[in-house]
Amino acid sequence: MNISAVDRKTQEQLVALETQLAKATGHDQDLDEAIAETIVPAGHKIVRRKYTSSVDACLCLIGTTLPGWHWHVGHGPTGILPYAALTKSANRDGDVQLRVEATAPTVPLALLRAAVKALIAD
């Protein structure tokens, strides 16, 4: 995990956040607060981000906490649920070092689920 980029208290908090995200179905202010407390880097001003309802807020969070990672959004295998994939390249040739995927009821939740998986895996 990229500890220098993420102000996190424990690995367990990320796992707990992953569990909360797995249960989420839409915007959730309490979950937004948990995200801000767990993975927003120290020193970054938090302005009541609505991570669970805003694609822009999720992409900003990913850019801040997972520099060098690339994102892709589409539909999962069923063609119904949104899907997000995050990949980290190992070198300049673009060889993939790490890839995580997630589906969710909404695009922001899919991005958040993938981001937390990436933070745990990195």
Summary of the structure (lengths in Angstrom):
residues: 122
radius of gyration: 13.5
end to end distance: 3.8
largest distance: 40.9
contacts: 371
relative contact order: 0.20
helix: 41%
strand: 19%
